[in-house]
Amino acid sequence: MIHDWIIEGIEMQTAPFVDAGENRMVRDPALSGWREIPETDAWNDDDGSAEYLLHCRRISETPRRALATDS
């Protein structure tokens, strides 16, 4: 089903990346946190590695498009 949504808020992960070995970087779980931002910029936020948390509200209960079913 496809629904229409309104984005009511956006947060971006603030934890820095730390070396996890084997050429792998991960977010530091001890410093995990979120800060509110007005809009996303996925190409530039956190050097293109940003993680976002979207706070959304569904506009209506009726889907704009339902899943097709085989009969």
CHARMM-style PDB file with segment names, atoms N, HN, CA, C and O in Angstrom:
ATOM      1  N   MET     1       0.836  -1.174   0.000  1.00  0.00      PROA
ATOM      2  CA  MET     1       0.000   0.000   0.000  1.00  0.00      PROA
ATOM      3  C   MET     1       0.883   1.240   0.000  1.00  0.00      PROA
ATOM      4  O   MET     1       1.968   1.250   0.581  1.00  0.00      PROA
ATOM      5  N   ILE     2       0.409   2.257  -0.645  1.00  0.00      PROA
ATOM      6  HN  ILE     2      -0.473   2.249  -1.117  1.00  0.00      PROA
ATOM      7  CA  ILE     2       1.125   3.528  -0.682  1.00  0.00      PROA
ATOM      8  C   ILE     2       0.262   4.570   0.004  1.00  0.00      PROA
ATOM      9  O   ILE     2      -0.897   4.776  -0.355  1.00  0.00      PROA
ATOM     10  N   HSD     3       0.850   5.225   1.001  1.00  0.00      PROA
ATOM     11  HN  HSD     3       1.792   5.058   1.293  1.00  0.00      PROA
ATOM     12  CA  HSD     3       0.155   6.283   1.731  1.00  0.00      PROA
ATOM     13  C   HSD     3       0.898   7.598   1.532  1.00  0.00      PROA
ATOM     14  O   HSD     3       2.089   7.608   1.222  1.00  0.00      PROA
ATOM     15  N   ASP     4       0.196   8.690   1.710  1.00  0.00      PROA
ATOM     16  HN  ASP     4      -0.772   8.682   1.961  1.00  0.00      PROA
ATOM     17  CA  ASP     4       0.814  10.013   1.707  1.00  0.00      PROA
ATOM     18  C   ASP     4       1.154  10.382   3.143  1.00  0.00      PROA
ATOM     19  O   ASP     4       0.386  10.103   4.063  1.00  0.00      PROA
ATOM     20  N   TRP     5       2.317  11.017   3.330  1.00  0.00      PROA
ATOM     21  HN  TRP     5       2.941  11.244   2.582  1.00  0.00      PROA
ATOM     22  CA  TRP     5       2.820  11.358   4.657  1.00  0.00      PROA
ATOM     23  C   TRP     5       3.209  12.824   4.725  1.00  0.00      PROA
ATOM     24  O   TRP     5       3.525  13.442   3.708  1.00  0.00      PROA
ATOM     25  N   ILE     6       3.183  13.371   5.926  1.00  0.00      PROA
ATOM     26  HN  ILE     6       2.927  12.869   6.752  1.00  0.00      PROA
ATOM     27  CA  ILE     6       3.716  14.704   6.200  1.00  0.00      PROA
ATOM     28  C   ILE     6       4.896  14.514   7.136  1.00  0.00      PROA
ATOM     29  O   ILE     6       4.783  13.842   8.161  1.00  0.00      PROA
ATOM     30  N   ILE     7       6.025  15.105   6.783  1.00  0.00      PROA
ATOM     31  HN  ILE     7       6.117  15.651   5.951  1.00  0.00      PROA
ATOM     32  CA  ILE     7       7.197  15.055   7.655  1.00  0.00      PROA
ATOM     33  C   ILE     7       7.079  16.191   8.649  1.00  0.00      PROA
ATOM     34  O   ILE     7       7.048  17.362   8.272  1.00  0.00      PROA
ATOM     35  N   GLU     8       7.015  15.836   9.920  1.00  0.00      PROA
ATOM     36  HN  GLU     8       7.040  14.884  10.226  1.00  0.00      PROA
ATOM     37  CA  GLU     8       6.834  16.831  10.978  1.00  0.00      PROA
ATOM     38  C   GLU     8       8.142  17.222  11.651  1.00  0.00      PROA
ATOM     39  O   GLU     8       8.201  18.222  12.365  1.00  0.00      PROA
ATOM     40  N   GLY     9       9.185  16.440  11.427  1.00  0.00      PROA
ATOM     41  HN  GLY     9       9.138  15.627  10.846  1.00  0.00      PROA
ATOM     42  CA  GLY     9      10.482  16.769  12.013  1.00  0.00      PROA
ATOM     43  C   GLY     9      11.563  15.857  11.456  1.00  0.00      PROA
ATOM     44  O   GLY     9      11.289  14.739  11.021  1.00  0.00      PROA
ATOM     45  N   ILE    10      12.790  16.348  11.475  1.00  0.00      PROA
ATOM     46  HN  ILE    10      13.013  17.257  11.828  1.00  0.00      PROA
ATOM     47  CA  ILE    10      13.934  15.580  10.988  1.00  0.00      PROA
ATOM     48  C   ILE    10      15.056  15.696  12.012  1.00  0.00      PROA
ATOM     49  O   ILE    10      15.362  16.782  12.504  1.00  0.00      PROA
ATOM     50  N   GLU    11      15.658  14.557  12.319  1.00  0.00      PROA
ATOM     51  HN  GLU    11      15.409  13.675  11.919  1.00  0.00      PROA
ATOM     52  CA  GLU    11      16.828  14.552  13.187  1.00  0.00      PROA
ATOM     53  C   GLU    11      17.976  13.853  12.461  1.00  0.00      PROA
ATOM     54  O   GLU    11      17.756  12.972  11.630  1.00  0.00      PROA
ATOM     55  N   MET    12      19.214  14.265  12.792  1.00  0.00      PROA
ATOM     56  HN  MET    12      19.393  14.981  13.467  1.00  0.00      PROA
ATOM     57  CA  MET    12      20.397  13.672  12.200  1.00  0.00      PROA
ATOM     58  C   MET    12      21.276  13.100  13.305  1.00  0.00      PROA
ATOM     59  O   MET    12      21.456  13.727  14.349  1.00  0.00      PROA
ATOM     60  N   GLN    13      21.819  11.917  13.075  1.00  0.00      PROA
ATOM     61  HN  GLN    13      21.673  11.408  12.226  1.00  0.00      PROA
ATOM     62  CA  GLN    13      22.702  11.255  14.036  1.00  0.00      PROA
ATOM     63  C   GLN    13      23.957  12.099  14.236  1.00  0.00      PROA
ATOM     64  O   GLN    13      24.532  12.609  13.275  1.00  0.00      PROA
ATOM     65  N   THR    14      24.376  12.241  15.497  1.00  0.00      PROA
ATOM     66  HN  THR    14      23.908  11.827  16.278  1.00  0.00      PROA
ATOM     67  CA  THR    14      25.526  13.096  15.812  1.00  0.00      PROA
ATOM     68  C   THR    14      26.766  12.329  16.246  1.00  0.00      PROA
ATOM     69  O   THR    14      27.831  12.927  16.401  1.00  0.00      PROA
ATOM     70  N   ALA    15      26.654  11.020  16.445  1.00  0.00      PROA
ATOM     71  HN  ALA    15      25.789  10.534  16.319  1.00  0.00      PROA
ATOM     72  CA  ALA    15      27.809  10.238  16.900  1.00  0.00      PROA
ATOM     73  C   ALA    15      28.897  10.233  15.834  1.00  0.00      PROA
ATOM     74  O   ALA    15      28.603  10.052  14.652  1.00  0.00      PROA
ATOM     75  N   PRO    16      30.142  10.428  16.232  1.00  0.00      PROA
ATOM     76  CA  PRO    16      31.234  10.371  15.257  1.00  0.00      PROA
ATOM     77  C   PRO    16      31.515   8.932  14.842  1.00  0.00      PROA
ATOM     78  O   PRO    16      31.137   7.986  15.534  1.00  0.00      PROA
ATOM     79  N   PHE    17      32.176   8.786  13.716  1.00  0.00      PROA
ATOM     80  HN  PHE    17      32.482   9.555  13.154  1.00  0.00      PROA
ATOM     81  CA  PHE    17      32.606   7.472  13.265  1.00  0.00      PROA
ATOM     82  C   PHE    17      33.910   7.093  13.966  1.00  0.00      PROA
ATOM     83  O   PHE    17      34.780   7.936  14.184  1.00  0.00      PROA
ATOM     84  N   VAL    18      34.029   5.816  14.312  1.00  0.00      PROA
ATOM     85  HN  VAL    18      33.322   5.131  14.135  1.00  0.00      PROA
ATOM     86  CA  VAL    18      35.258   5.295  14.921  1.00  0.00      PROA
ATOM     87  C   VAL    18      35.697   4.068  14.118  1.00  0.00      PROA
ATOM     88  O   VAL    18      34.882   3.397  13.486  1.00  0.00      PROA
ATOM     89  N   ASP    19      36.989   3.793  14.158  1.00  0.00      PROA
ATOM     90  HN  ASP    19      37.652   4.338  14.672  1.00  0.00      PROA
ATOM     91  CA  ASP    19      37.557   2.662  13.429  1.00  0.00      PROA
ATOM     92  C   ASP    19      37.135   1.355  14.096  1.00  0.00      PROA
ATOM     93  O   ASP    19      37.382   1.146  15.284  1.00  0.00      PROA
ATOM     94  N   ALA    20      36.495   0.478  13.320  1.00  0.00      PROA
ATOM     95  HN  ALA    20      36.295   0.648  12.355  1.00  0.00      PROA
ATOM     96  CA  ALA    20      36.054  -0.821  13.837  1.00  0.00      PROA
ATOM     97  C   ALA    20      36.952  -1.938  13.322  1.00  0.00      PROA
ATOM     98  O   ALA    20      36.634  -3.116  13.485  1.00  0.00      PROA
ATOM     99  N   GLY    21      38.067  -1.577  12.706  1.00  0.00      PROA
ATOM    100  HN  GLY    21      38.325  -0.620  12.573  1.00  0.00      PROA
ATOM    101  CA  GLY    21      38.983  -2.573  12.164  1.00  0.00      PROA
ATOM    102  C   GLY    21      38.550  -3.066  10.804  1.00  0.00      PROA
ATOM    103  O   GLY    21      37.425  -2.821  10.368  1.00  0.00      PROA
ATOM    104  N   GLU    22      39.450  -3.761  10.138  1.00  0.00      PROA
ATOM    105  HN  GLU    22      40.364  -3.960  10.492  1.00  0.00      PROA
ATOM    106  CA  GLU    22      39.185  -4.334   8.820  1.00  0.00      PROA
ATOM    107  C   GLU    22      38.618  -3.304   7.841  1.00  0.00      PROA
ATOM    108  O   GLU    22      37.683  -3.591   7.094  1.00  0.00      PROA
ATOM    109  N   ASN    23      39.200  -2.094   7.856  1.00  0.00      PROA
ATOM    110  HN  ASN    23      39.960  -1.861   8.462  1.00  0.00      PROA
ATOM    111  CA  ASN    23      38.763  -1.011   6.954  1.00  0.00      PROA
ATOM    112  C   ASN    23      37.287  -0.686   7.092  1.00  0.00      PROA
ATOM    113  O   ASN    23      36.614  -0.416   6.097  1.00  0.00      PROA
ATOM    114  N   ARG    24      36.775  -0.709   8.324  1.00  0.00      PROA
ATOM    115  HN  ARG    24      37.321  -0.928   9.132  1.00  0.00      PROA
ATOM    116  CA  ARG    24      35.356  -0.459   8.588  1.00  0.00      PROA
ATOM    117  C   ARG    24      35.203   0.622   9.637  1.00  0.00      PROA
ATOM    118  O   ARG    24      35.854   0.593  10.681  1.00  0.00      PROA
ATOM    119  N   MET    25      34.335   1.577   9.344  1.00  0.00      PROA
ATOM    120  HN  MET    25      33.806   1.601   8.496  1.00  0.00      PROA
ATOM    121  CA  MET    25      34.030   2.647  10.291  1.00  0.00      PROA
ATOM    122  C   MET    25      32.578   2.493  10.743  1.00  0.00      PROA
ATOM    123  O   MET    25      31.692   2.209   9.938  1.00  0.00      PROA
ATOM    124  N   VAL    26      32.350   2.686  12.049  1.00  0.00      PROA
ATOM    125  HN  VAL    26      33.070   2.917  12.703  1.00  0.00      PROA
ATOM    126  CA  VAL    26      30.995   2.610  12.610  1.00  0.00      PROA
ATOM    127  C   VAL    26      30.783   3.811  13.520  1.00  0.00      PROA
ATOM    128  O   VAL    26      31.741   4.455  13.948  1.00  0.00      PROA
ATOM    129  N   ARG    27      29.537   4.103  13.806  1.00  0.00      PROA
ATOM    130  HN  ARG    27      28.759   3.580  13.458  1.00  0.00      PROA
ATOM    131  CA  ARG    27      29.228   5.196  14.741  1.00  0.00      PROA
ATOM    132  C   ARG    27      29.598   4.752  16.152  1.00  0.00      PROA
ATOM    133  O   ARG    27      29.394   3.596  16.524  1.00  0.00      PROA
ATOM    134  N   ASP    28      30.140   5.677  16.928  1.00  0.00      PROA
ATOM    135  HN  ASP    28      30.305   6.615  16.625  1.00  0.00      PROA
ATOM    136  CA  ASP    28      30.507   5.400  18.314  1.00  0.00      PROA
ATOM    137  C   ASP    28      29.227   5.265  19.138  1.00  0.00      PROA
ATOM    138  O   ASP    28      28.542   6.264  19.358  1.00  0.00      PROA
ATOM    139  N   PRO    29      28.884   4.061  19.600  1.00  0.00      PROA
ATOM    140  CA  PRO    29      27.622   3.880  20.337  1.00  0.00      PROA
ATOM    141  C   PRO    29      27.598   4.641  21.657  1.00  0.00      PROA
ATOM    142  O   PRO    29      26.522   4.977  22.152  1.00  0.00      PROA
ATOM    143  N   ALA    30      28.755   4.916  22.231  1.00  0.00      PROA
ATOM    144  HN  ALA    30      29.629   4.643  21.828  1.00  0.00      PROA
ATOM    145  CA  ALA    30      28.806   5.659  23.500  1.00  0.00      PROA
ATOM    146  C   ALA    30      28.428   7.124  23.311  1.00  0.00      PROA
ATOM    147  O   ALA    30      28.054   7.798  24.271  1.00  0.00      PROA
ATOM    148  N   LEU    31      28.522   7.618  22.084  1.00  0.00      PROA
ATOM    149  HN  LEU    31      28.826   7.071  21.304  1.00  0.00      PROA
ATOM    150  CA  LEU    31      28.226   9.028  21.808  1.00  0.00      PROA
ATOM    151  C   LEU    31      26.999   9.197  20.909  1.00  0.00      PROA
ATOM    152  O   LEU    31      26.798  10.255  20.314  1.00  0.00      PROA
ATOM    153  N   SER    32      26.187   8.149  20.817  1.00  0.00      PROA
ATOM    154  HN  SER    32      26.350   7.289  21.300  1.00  0.00      PROA
ATOM    155  CA  SER    32      25.007   8.201  19.972  1.00  0.00      PROA
ATOM    156  C   SER    32      24.054   9.299  20.430  1.00  0.00      PROA
ATOM    157  O   SER    32      23.785   9.450  21.621  1.00  0.00      PROA
ATOM    158  N   GLY    33      23.555  10.053  19.476  1.00  0.00      PROA
ATOM    159  HN  GLY    33      23.774   9.930  18.508  1.00  0.00      PROA
ATOM    160  CA  GLY    33      22.613  11.124  19.782  1.00  0.00      PROA
ATOM    161  C   GLY    33      22.021  11.670  18.504  1.00  0.00      PROA
ATOM    162  O   GLY    33      22.478  11.349  17.407  1.00  0.00      PROA
ATOM    163  N   TRP    34      21.014  12.487  18.648  1.00  0.00      PROA
ATOM    164  HN  TRP    34      20.643  12.748  19.539  1.00  0.00      PROA
ATOM    165  CA  TRP    34      20.316  13.060  17.503  1.00  0.00      PROA
ATOM    166  C   TRP    34      20.146  14.546  17.713  1.00  0.00      PROA
ATOM    167  O   TRP    34      19.962  15.000  18.843  1.00  0.00      PROA
ATOM    168  N   ARG    35      20.207  15.323  16.616  1.00  0.00      PROA
ATOM    169  HN  ARG    35      20.357  14.954  15.699  1.00  0.00      PROA
ATOM    170  CA  ARG    35      19.895  16.754  16.703  1.00  0.00      PROA
ATOM    171  C   ARG    35      18.908  17.096  15.603  1.00  0.00      PROA
ATOM    172  O   ARG    35      18.961  16.554  14.499  1.00  0.00      PROA
ATOM    173  N   GLU    36      18.013  18.005  15.932  1.00  0.00      PROA
ATOM    174  HN  GLU    36      17.971  18.445  16.829  1.00  0.00      PROA
ATOM    175  CA  GLU    36      16.993  18.410  14.977  1.00  0.00      PROA
ATOM    176  C   GLU    36      17.612  19.282  13.900  1.00  0.00      PROA
ATOM    177  O   GLU    36      18.439  20.149  14.183  1.00  0.00      PROA
ATOM    178  N   ILE    37      17.200  19.040  12.656  1.00  0.00      PROA
ATOM    179  HN  ILE    37      16.528  18.336  12.426  1.00  0.00      PROA
ATOM    180  CA  ILE    37      17.660  19.847  11.530  1.00  0.00      PROA
ATOM    181  C   ILE    37      16.445  20.249  10.701  1.00  0.00      PROA
ATOM    182  O   ILE    37      15.427  19.558  10.734  1.00  0.00      PROA
ATOM    183  N   PRO    38      16.531  21.367   9.948  1.00  0.00      PROA
ATOM    184  CA  PRO    38      15.375  21.831   9.175  1.00  0.00      PROA
ATOM    185  C   PRO    38      15.137  21.058   7.886  1.00  0.00      PROA
ATOM    186  O   PRO    38      14.005  20.982   7.410  1.00  0.00      PROA
ATOM    187  N   GLU    39      16.207  20.476   7.310  1.00  0.00      PROA
ATOM    188  HN  GLU    39      17.127  20.537   7.697  1.00  0.00      PROA
ATOM    189  CA  GLU    39      16.062  19.729   6.057  1.00  0.00      PROA
ATOM    190  C   GLU    39      17.270  18.823   5.880  1.00  0.00      PROA
ATOM    191  O   GLU    39      18.310  19.024   6.508  1.00  0.00      PROA
ATOM    192  N   THR    40      17.122  17.832   5.026  1.00  0.00      PROA
ATOM    193  HN  THR    40      16.277  17.669   4.516  1.00  0.00      PROA
ATOM    194  CA  THR    40      18.233  16.920   4.754  1.00  0.00      PROA
ATOM    195  C   THR    40      19.078  17.456   3.592  1.00  0.00      PROA
ATOM    196  O   THR    40      18.596  18.199   2.737  1.00  0.00      PROA
ATOM    197  N   ASP    41      20.336  17.058   3.593  1.00  0.00      PROA
ATOM    198  HN  ASP    41      20.727  16.454   4.287  1.00  0.00      PROA
ATOM    199  CA  ASP    41      21.254  17.333   2.494  1.00  0.00      PROA
ATOM    200  C   ASP    41      22.167  16.110   2.408  1.00  0.00      PROA
ATOM    201  O   ASP    41      23.334  16.162   2.797  1.00  0.00      PROA
ATOM    202  N   ALA    42      21.621  15.022   1.896  1.00  0.00      PROA
ATOM    203  HN  ALA    42      20.673  14.980   1.580  1.00  0.00      PROA
ATOM    204  CA  ALA    42      22.308  13.734   1.926  1.00  0.00      PROA
ATOM    205  C   ALA    42      23.654  13.745   1.211  1.00  0.00      PROA
ATOM    206  O   ALA    42      24.528  12.947   1.550  1.00  0.00      PROA
ATOM    207  N   TRP    43      23.846  14.619   0.240  1.00  0.00      PROA
ATOM    208  HN  TRP    43      23.136  15.268  -0.035  1.00  0.00      PROA
ATOM    209  CA  TRP    43      25.125  14.670  -0.471  1.00  0.00      PROA
ATOM    210  C   TRP    43      26.211  15.287   0.391  1.00  0.00      PROA
ATOM    211  O   TRP    43      27.387  14.967   0.220  1.00  0.00      PROA
ATOM    212  N   ASN    44      25.840  16.171   1.320  1.00  0.00      PROA
ATOM    213  HN  ASN    44      24.884  16.430   1.459  1.00  0.00      PROA
ATOM    214  CA  ASN    44      26.843  16.914   2.088  1.00  0.00      PROA
ATOM    215  C   ASN    44      26.819  16.674   3.588  1.00  0.00      PROA
ATOM    216  O   ASN    44      27.864  16.766   4.232  1.00  0.00      PROA
ATOM    217  N   ASP    45      25.662  16.369   4.167  1.00  0.00      PROA
ATOM    218  HN  ASP    45      24.813  16.295   3.644  1.00  0.00      PROA
ATOM    219  CA  ASP    45      25.586  16.143   5.612  1.00  0.00      PROA
ATOM    220  C   ASP    45      26.508  15.000   6.002  1.00  0.00      PROA
ATOM    221  O   ASP    45      26.469  13.929   5.397  1.00  0.00      PROA
ATOM    222  N   ASP    46      27.328  15.227   7.004  1.00  0.00      PROA
ATOM    223  HN  ASP    46      27.359  16.097   7.496  1.00  0.00      PROA
ATOM    224  CA  ASP    46      28.234  14.200   7.531  1.00  0.00      PROA
ATOM    225  C   ASP    46      29.065  13.569   6.407  1.00  0.00      PROA
ATOM    226  O   ASP    46      29.281  12.357   6.372  1.00  0.00      PROA
ATOM    227  N   ASP    47      29.525  14.432   5.488  1.00  0.00      PROA
ATOM    228  HN  ASP    47      29.350  15.416   5.517  1.00  0.00      PROA
ATOM    229  CA  ASP    47      30.336  13.999   4.338  1.00  0.00      PROA
ATOM    230  C   ASP    47      29.651  12.916   3.503  1.00  0.00      PROA
ATOM    231  O   ASP    47      30.315  12.022   2.979  1.00  0.00      PROA
ATOM    232  N   GLY    48      28.330  12.995   3.381  1.00  0.00      PROA
ATOM    233  HN  GLY    48      27.790  13.722   3.807  1.00  0.00      PROA
ATOM    234  CA  GLY    48      27.577  12.045   2.577  1.00  0.00      PROA
ATOM    235  C   GLY    48      27.207  10.767   3.306  1.00  0.00      PROA
ATOM    236  O   GLY    48      26.666   9.844   2.697  1.00  0.00      PROA
ATOM    237  N   SER    49      27.490  10.696   4.603  1.00  0.00      PROA
ATOM    238  HN  SER    49      27.930  11.445   5.098  1.00  0.00      PROA
ATOM    239  CA  SER    49      27.192   9.485   5.382  1.00  0.00      PROA
ATOM    240  C   SER    49      26.174   9.728   6.489  1.00  0.00      PROA
ATOM    241  O   SER    49      26.147   8.999   7.481  1.00  0.00      PROA
ATOM    242  N   ALA    50      25.345  10.742   6.325  1.00  0.00      PROA
ATOM    243  HN  ALA    50      25.367  11.334   5.519  1.00  0.00      PROA
ATOM    244  CA  ALA    50      24.385  11.092   7.372  1.00  0.00      PROA
ATOM    245  C   ALA    50      23.324  10.016   7.555  1.00  0.00      PROA
ATOM    246  O   ALA    50      22.951   9.312   6.616  1.00  0.00      PROA
ATOM    247  N   GLU    51      22.854   9.912   8.785  1.00  0.00      PROA
ATOM    248  HN  GLU    51      23.157  10.484   9.548  1.00  0.00      PROA
ATOM    249  CA  GLU    51      21.727   9.043   9.120  1.00  0.00      PROA
ATOM    250  C   GLU    51      20.623   9.946   9.652  1.00  0.00      PROA
ATOM    251  O   GLU    51      20.852  10.768  10.539  1.00  0.00      PROA
ATOM    252  N   TYR    52      19.432   9.785   9.103  1.00  0.00      PROA
ATOM    253  HN  TYR    52      19.247   9.116   8.383  1.00  0.00      PROA
ATOM    254  CA  TYR    52      18.308  10.641   9.468  1.00  0.00      PROA
ATOM    255  C   TYR    52      17.208   9.844  10.152  1.00  0.00      PROA
ATOM    256  O   TYR    52      17.013   8.657   9.889  1.00  0.00      PROA
ATOM    257  N   LEU    53      16.509  10.521  11.024  1.00  0.00      PROA
ATOM    258  HN  LEU    53      16.669  11.484  11.237  1.00  0.00      PROA
ATOM    259  CA  LEU    53      15.320   9.986  11.665  1.00  0.00      PROA
ATOM    260  C   LEU    53      14.183  10.937  11.294  1.00  0.00      PROA
ATOM    261  O   LEU    53      14.190  12.106  11.679  1.00  0.00      PROA
ATOM    262  N   LEU    54      13.203  10.420  10.538  1.00  0.00      PROA
ATOM    263  HN  LEU    54      13.198   9.471  10.226  1.00  0.00      PROA
ATOM    264  CA  LEU    54      12.077  11.244  10.104  1.00  0.00      PROA
ATOM    265  C   LEU    54      10.885  11.004  11.012  1.00  0.00      PROA
ATOM    266  O   LEU    54      10.497   9.863  11.261  1.00  0.00      PROA
ATOM    267  N   HSD    55      10.314  12.083  11.499  1.00  0.00      PROA
ATOM    268  HN  HSD    55      10.629  13.010  11.297  1.00  0.00      PROA
ATOM    269  CA  HSD    55       9.093  12.017  12.305  1.00  0.00      PROA
ATOM    270  C   HSD    55       7.945  12.359  11.358  1.00  0.00      PROA
ATOM    271  O   HSD    55       7.820  13.499  10.910  1.00  0.00      PROA
ATOM    272  N   CYS    56       7.106  11.364  11.057  1.00  0.00      PROA
ATOM    273  HN  CYS    56       7.207  10.438  11.421  1.00  0.00      PROA
ATOM    274  CA  CYS    56       6.066  11.509  10.041  1.00  0.00      PROA
ATOM    275  C   CYS    56       4.679  11.243  10.604  1.00  0.00      PROA
ATOM    276  O   CYS    56       4.498  10.588  11.630  1.00  0.00      PROA
ATOM    277  N   ARG    57       3.711  11.785   9.877  1.00  0.00      PROA
ATOM    278  HN  ARG    57       3.858  12.317   9.043  1.00  0.00      PROA
ATOM    279  CA  ARG    57       2.310  11.525  10.196  1.00  0.00      PROA
ATOM    280  C   ARG    57       1.608  11.163   8.898  1.00  0.00      PROA
ATOM    281  O   ARG    57       1.725  11.868   7.895  1.00  0.00      PROA
ATOM    282  N   ARG    58       0.877  10.055   8.929  1.00  0.00      PROA
ATOM    283  HN  ARG    58       0.782   9.483   9.744  1.00  0.00      PROA
ATOM    284  CA  ARG    58       0.126   9.634   7.746  1.00  0.00      PROA
ATOM    285  C   ARG    58      -1.059  10.570   7.561  1.00  0.00      PROA
ATOM    286  O   ARG    58      -1.766  10.885   8.518  1.00  0.00      PROA
ATOM    287  N   ILE    59      -1.274  11.014   6.323  1.00  0.00      PROA
ATOM    288  HN  ILE    59      -0.700  10.758   5.545  1.00  0.00      PROA
ATOM    289  CA  ILE    59      -2.322  11.993   6.039  1.00  0.00      PROA
ATOM    290  C   ILE    59      -3.713  11.385   6.137  1.00  0.00      PROA
ATOM    291  O   ILE    59      -4.617  12.004   6.698  1.00  0.00      PROA
ATOM    292  N   SER    60      -3.898  10.172   5.595  1.00  0.00      PROA
ATOM    293  HN  SER    60      -3.164   9.670   5.139  1.00  0.00      PROA
ATOM    294  CA  SER    60      -5.222   9.545   5.680  1.00  0.00      PROA
ATOM    295  C   SER    60      -5.065   8.045   5.868  1.00  0.00      PROA
ATOM    296  O   SER    60      -4.017   7.469   5.577  1.00  0.00      PROA
ATOM    297  N   GLU    61      -6.117   7.436   6.355  1.00  0.00      PROA
ATOM    298  HN  GLU    61      -6.968   7.904   6.592  1.00  0.00      PROA
ATOM    299  CA  GLU    61      -6.109   5.984   6.570  1.00  0.00      PROA
ATOM    300  C   GLU    61      -6.255   5.216   5.261  1.00  0.00      PROA
ATOM    301  O   GLU    61      -5.819   4.070   5.157  1.00  0.00      PROA
ATOM    302  N   THR    62      -6.864   5.846   4.268  1.00  0.00      PROA
ATOM    303  HN  THR    62      -7.217   6.778   4.352  1.00  0.00      PROA
ATOM    304  CA  THR    62      -7.081   5.193   2.989  1.00  0.00      PROA
ATOM    305  C   THR    62      -5.812   5.299   2.140  1.00  0.00      PROA
ATOM    306  O   THR    62      -5.319   6.403   1.906  1.00  0.00      PROA
ATOM    307  N   PRO    63      -5.280   4.169   1.679  1.00  0.00      PROA
ATOM    308  CA  PRO    63      -4.069   4.238   0.863  1.00  0.00      PROA
ATOM    309  C   PRO    63      -4.346   4.873  -0.498  1.00  0.00      PROA
ATOM    310  O   PRO    63      -5.430   4.734  -1.063  1.00  0.00      PROA
ATOM    311  N   ARG    64      -3.341   5.567  -1.000  1.00  0.00      PROA
ATOM    312  HN  ARG    64      -2.460   5.679  -0.541  1.00  0.00      PROA
ATOM    313  CA  ARG    64      -3.446   6.141  -2.336  1.00  0.00      PROA
ATOM    314  C   ARG    64      -3.439   5.035  -3.380  1.00  0.00      PROA
ATOM    315  O   ARG    64      -4.063   5.149  -4.435  1.00  0.00      PROA
ATOM    316  N   ARG    65      -2.719   3.960  -3.061  1.00  0.00      PROA
ATOM    317  HN  ARG    65      -2.212   3.868  -2.204  1.00  0.00      PROA
ATOM    318  CA  ARG    65      -2.650   2.816  -3.957  1.00  0.00      PROA
ATOM    319  C   ARG    65      -2.524   1.562  -3.120  1.00  0.00      PROA
ATOM    320  O   ARG    65      -1.706   1.503  -2.202  1.00  0.00      PROA
ATOM    321  N   ALA    66      -3.323   0.565  -3.427  1.00  0.00      PROA
ATOM    322  HN  ALA    66      -3.988   0.613  -4.173  1.00  0.00      PROA
ATOM    323  CA  ALA    66      -3.286  -0.705  -2.682  1.00  0.00      PROA
ATOM    324  C   ALA    66      -2.433  -1.723  -3.433  1.00  0.00      PROA
ATOM    325  O   ALA    66      -2.178  -1.590  -4.630  1.00  0.00      PROA
ATOM    326  N   LEU    67      -2.011  -2.715  -2.711  1.00  0.00      PROA
ATOM    327  HN  LEU    67      -2.218  -2.823  -1.739  1.00  0.00      PROA
ATOM    328  CA  LEU    67      -1.244  -3.802  -3.322  1.00  0.00      PROA
ATOM    329  C   LEU    67      -2.147  -4.594  -4.260  1.00  0.00      PROA
ATOM    330  O   LEU    67      -3.320  -4.822  -3.964  1.00  0.00      PROA
ATOM    331  N   ALA    68      -1.593  -5.007  -5.387  1.00  0.00      PROA
ATOM    332  HN  ALA    68      -0.640  -4.821  -5.627  1.00  0.00      PROA
ATOM    333  CA  ALA    68      -2.348  -5.836  -6.319  1.00  0.00      PROA
ATOM    334  C   ALA    68      -2.380  -7.259  -5.784  1.00  0.00      PROA
ATOM    335  O   ALA    68      -1.390  -7.749  -5.241  1.00  0.00      PROA
ATOM    336  N   THR    69      -3.500  -7.906  -5.936  1.00  0.00      PROA
ATOM    337  HN  THR    69      -4.304  -7.508  -6.378  1.00  0.00      PROA
ATOM    338  CA  THR    69      -3.621  -9.306  -5.507  1.00  0.00      PROA
ATOM    339  C   THR    69      -3.931 -10.170  -6.710  1.00  0.00      PROA
ATOM    340  O   THR    69      -4.679  -9.768  -7.601  1.00  0.00      PROA
ATOM    341  N   ASP    70      -3.355 -11.356  -6.731  1.00  0.00      PROA
ATOM    342  HN  ASP    70      -2.747 -11.682  -6.008  1.00  0.00      PROA
ATOM    343  CA  ASP    70      -3.634 -12.319  -7.808  1.00  0.00      PROA
ATOM    344  C   ASP    70      -4.903 -13.087  -7.475  1.00  0.00      PROA
ATOM    345  O   ASP    70      -5.060 -13.586  -6.361  1.00  0.00      PROA
ATOM    346  N   SER    71      -5.788 -13.177  -8.423  1.00  0.00      PROA
ATOM    347  HN  SER    71      -5.660 -12.771  -9.328  1.00  0.00      PROA
ATOM    348  CA  SER    71      -7.050 -13.899  -8.202  1.00  0.00      PROA
ATOM    349  C   SER    71      -7.028 -15.244  -8.852  1.00  0.00      PROA
ATOM    350  OT1 SER    71      -8.007 -15.986  -8.768  1.00  0.00      PROA
TER     351      SER     71
END
